[in-house]
Amino acid sequence: MNTARSALGGTGTQTSALAFGGATTVNVANTEEWNGTSWTEVADLSTARIGMAATGTQLAALAAGGEISPITAATEEWTGAGQPVGAWSTGGSLNTQKQNMVGVGTAQTAALSIGGEIPPSNTKTGQTELYDGTSWTELNDLNTARAKGAGGGTSTAALTFGGSTPTITAVTESWNGSAWTEVNDLNQARQLVAGCGANNTACLAFGGEDPGTANFALTELWNGTSWTEVADLNTARNNLPGSGTSTSALGSGGYVQGGTANVGITESWNGTSWTEVNDLNTARSGAGSAGASNTAVLAFGGYGPGGDQAVTEEWNGASWTEVADLSSGRQRPAGAGTTTAGLSFGGGTNPGTSLTATEEWSVPSNVIKVLTD
């Protein structure tokens, strides 16, 4: 095996097996697949542990109970290579190095990069760029240059709001496919705010911060004309991504000032209220995300244990599963697209290097063909 260990779980057959968990000098989460010839490391357990009950096959297994310290009742399901597996590949680079921009769009071939910060002095920009699936093209700038805002919509009908100019702002602008128009402000000015929406007439803004007043749990709903305060997040925090629509949204991770710092807390919005659901496996702030509803979301990158993260996790409406990593760790990338055709672009590394890199997330389709004589 690639990792020597004891007290692990195992399932499968002599030619198709799965081994997971166990202990070296400490508990490990490592999972390895056996193909009859050799072992290959695959996605880890969410929680490192020993002595769990194990059943199933290499493609569909269960790990239940065991000892973490203390004993646990946690159960995890494994879905293996029988399902389509997603992966990141290199896309066309942004025209300008930047981070803390807004990403919108549900199509991998029609996404917007809005605003951001340009190194080395972190100058705020109003740059708007359009991705066509191959390359980025500069379009008309925002009226107010800014970074650390949020947005929602599509490449032809988008909204962006909040951020830093560098003063904290509530400014909201609407995009019609060719130009930005200033519309009614947020009720609460804030930066590192999360947002999502189907178009420029229906968006949600939640969380964020004003460094003078710490975190916000505040949620505001945009109806195409003005913002209305609705139900708060359960946990006030900033620097979290938002995914989905104004009636079906997900907020994941973030940073809790004066509290537990980077968190994995995930909350789901049903159009009326927020419900806390299962946490990210890797607690982090400043992640990017892609997804069109609160039942199918991709979260990638961010800042967490050990620094800049490349970790990608997929949400299926009930739990997060770790999938293929970005090519390199980065924090505050922008995101667009869906869980089957997503985008990650820009972002930065610590210390202070901004990126132009774009990565495309794709999941192959299983196609059934009927053969006849």
N, C-alpha and C positions, 0 to 999 in steps of 0.2 A: 504494500500500500504506500501511498505518498506520505501519509502521516501515521507514524507508529502510535498506537494507543490501546487502552484496555476499556472494558465495560461499555462497549458501543452497541448500537442497534444494527440489525441487518435483516434484509428481506430479499426474496427473489430465488433464482436457480443457479446452478453451477455455471451457466453460460450467460446469465443476465441478472446481475445482483446490484444491490444498493447497500452501502454501509454509512452510518451517520452517528455523530456525537461521540461520546467517550471521553477519556482523559489521557493526557500526556503527563505533565506535572500539574496541569490545571485542566478543568473541563474545556472541551472544544466543541465547536458547532460544525466542523468540517463534514462534508458529504462527498462520497466517491462512488462512481459507477464502475461496474465490472462487465466487460463485453465478452468474456471467455478467454481473453488473452492478457489484458492489462487494465489497470485502474486509472480513471480520469476524475480529477476534482471538478465538482459542479457546485450549484448554489447551496450555501450553508443553511443549517437549521436557524431559525430566528433566535433561539435560546440555546446556548451551550449547556450540555447536561450529560449525565451518565445513567446507566441502568434503566432506560426507558423500555416500555413494551413496544414491540415492533411487529407489524404485519403488512402483507400486501406483496406487490411486485416491484420491479424496477421502474415501471411506468406509473404506478398508483400505490403509494405506501402511506402508512400511518405510524407516527411516533407519539406515544402517550405516556404521561407521567414521568417518573425518574427523579433524579436528585440534582438540583441546581445549588442549593444551600439557602433555605431548607428544601424539603421534598416538594415537588410541584404536581399540579393536576393538568398542566398545559398540554394541549394536543395540537399536533401539526400534521397537515396533509401534504404529500408530495405528488406533484403532477410532472411526469417526466417527458422524455423525448417523443412520446406519441402525439403531443400537441405541437402546433407551430411555435417556433422559438424566435423571438425578436432579437435584433442586433442593430448596433450603431455603425454607420459608414460615413465617410467624409463627404460633405457637401461644399457648395461654393462659399467663399469667405466674404464676410461683410467688407464694405469699402473702407470703413474706419474702425480702428481699435476702440472698443468701448465696453462699459459694463453698466449695470443698474438701469438698463433700458426696459421698455415695456414691449412684450410680444403679444400679438393677437392674430387670430385666424384659426380655423378648424381644418384647413387644407394644407398639406405639406407643400403644395405647389402654388400657394397664394397666401403668404404670411407677411405681416408688417413688423419691422423693428422701429420703435418710436423713442426718441430722446436718448438720454443716457449721459455718461461721463467719459471724457476723453483724457487720457494721461498725457504728460506726467502730472499736470496740475489739477486733474479732475474737473476740467472746464465743462460746464453744463452745455448740452447741445439740444437743438430742436430737430436734428436730422431725422428724416423718415425714409426708410428703405423698404423696398418690396422684393420678396423672394419668389421666383417663378418656378422653383424646382431645380434650377441649375445655378443661377447667379442672382446677385442683389443689384437693384437699380435705385438710385436716389430719386425721391419725389419731393414735393413741397414740404418745407419745414413747419414744425409747430409755431404758433404765434408766441408762445412762452417757452424758452429753452429750459429744460429741467431733467432731473434724474430721480430715481427712487419712487416713481409713481406707479400707477396700475392702469389697467384698461380691459376692454372686452370688445367683441365684435368680429368683423371679417375685414378682408383687405379692401372692401368697397364701402363698408358701413361700420366704422369703429368709433370708440369713445376712449379718451384717456383722461385721468384725473389725479389730483394730489401730486406729491413729490416735493423736491427741493430745488430752489432756483438760484442761489443756495438757501434763501430763507424758505421756511415751510409754507407751502401754498395749498389752496383749495381749488385752484383754477381747473376748469373742465373744458375740454375741447372735443368737437365732433368732426369726424372725417367722412366725406361723401364720395371718396374714391379719387379725388383730385386735389382737394384743399381742406385745411383745418378752419373751423369757425368756433370762436369762443362762445360758450353757452353758460347756463347758471352754475355757480360754484357749489362744491360740497358744503354741507353745513359745518363740518369740522375740518380745518386744514390739518394735513398730516403727511408724513413721508413713510417709506417702507410699508406702504399700505398694500393690501391684497385686493384683487378685483377679477371679475369675469363677466361675461354676457354674450348673448347671441348676436346682438347688433348694436347700433348707436341709439336705439330707443328703449333698450331694456338691459341694464347693467346693475351689478352689485359691487359695493365697496365695503371692505371690512378690515378690522384691525389697524395696525400702523402705530406711529409714534409721533410725538412732539418732544424733542429732547428735554424741554422744560417741564413737561407734565407726564413723562413716561409713556406707558402703553395705553392703547385704546382697545376696547372690546366692541366699540360702536360699529353698527352695520347700517348702511344707507342704500336705498333702492332708487334707481333712476328710471323715470317713466317716459323719457323722451323730451321732457320739458324741465323738470326739477327733481331735486333729491329729497327723499323722505326718510326719516329715521325709523328703522324697524327693530326687530329683536337683536340683542347683543350676542356676540360670541360668549361661550361659557368661560373661556380663558383669554384674558386680554394679552395680546402679544403683537410683535411686529416681524417684518422680514420673512413672511410666509407666502407661498404661491397660492393663487386662487385658480380654480378650474371649474368649467361647466357654464351654467346659465344663471339668470336671476331667479329662477324657480328650482334649480337643481344644481347646487354648488358644493365644492369640497375645499376646505382649507387645511393644509397639512404642515406640521412642524412649526418652525419659527423661533423667536427669541423672547424670553420673558425677563424683562429688566427687573433687577432686584429680587428675582426668584430663582428658578432652576436653570436659567440661561437657555442653551439650545434644548429644544424639546421635540418629541415625536408626536405630540398631541394632534389628532385628526378630528375635525368636526364636519358634519354633513348638514346642508341646508335644504329644506323641503319647500321653500317658498314662504314659510311662516316663521320657522324657528330653527335653531342650531341644536344638533344632537351629537354628543361625543361618541365616537366609534373607535375602532382599533387603531392603535398608534403605528406610526412608521417603525420599521425594524431598526433603522439608524436615525437617532435624534439629530436634527440639524436645522439650521436657519439658512436663508438665502438660496434655497433650491429653485430650480425651474420646474415647470409642469406643462402637461398637455392633456387635453380631455374635454369632451363635449357634454358631460353630465357628471352627477355625483356617484355613478356606478362604474365608471371606467376612466381611470386617471393614471398618468405616468408622472412620477416625481424623480428628478435627477439632479446630480451635483449638490452644491451647497457647502456649508461649513459645519463640521461636527467633530467627533472624536478623532484626534490625530491631525486635524487641519482640513485642507480642501478635499472635497469628496468627489468621487467619480461614480458612486453607487447609484443605481437606477432601481426603482421599485414600482411595481404595478398594482393598482387597486382594482378589485373586482366587485366592489359594492359591499364587501364584508371584511376583507383583510388584505394586507400588503404582502406581496411576494417579491423577493429580490431576483432581478433578472440581469441581463448583460450590462456591464459598466460602460460609461463614457470612455473615450480613449484616454482622457486625462482628467484629473481632479480640477474643479473650478467652482467658484461661488458666484451667486447672483447671475447665472445665465438667464436669458429670456427663453420662453418656450412657446410653441404653437402646435397645432395639429391634434392628432388623436392617439390612442393607445396602439393603433395598427400602422399609423403613418404620422410620426411626430417629428418635431424639430427642436434642437437646442442650438442657441447661437450667442456669441459674445460671452461675457462674464469676465472674471478675473481670478488671479492666483495671489496668494499671500507670500511675500509682500507685493502690493500694488502694481501688478502687471495686468493690463487689459488685453483681451483676445479678439481676433476677428473670426475665429474658427466656427464653422457651422457643421453640426452632425445631424444626420438623418436617421430616424428610427423606423425600421420596417419589420413587419411580421409576414412571413410567406403564407400564402393561402394553400389549403389542401383542396385539390381539384379532383372530383370524381369523374372518371371517364368510363363510359359503357362500351364494351367491346362486343361486336356482333359478327357472326359468320358472314 
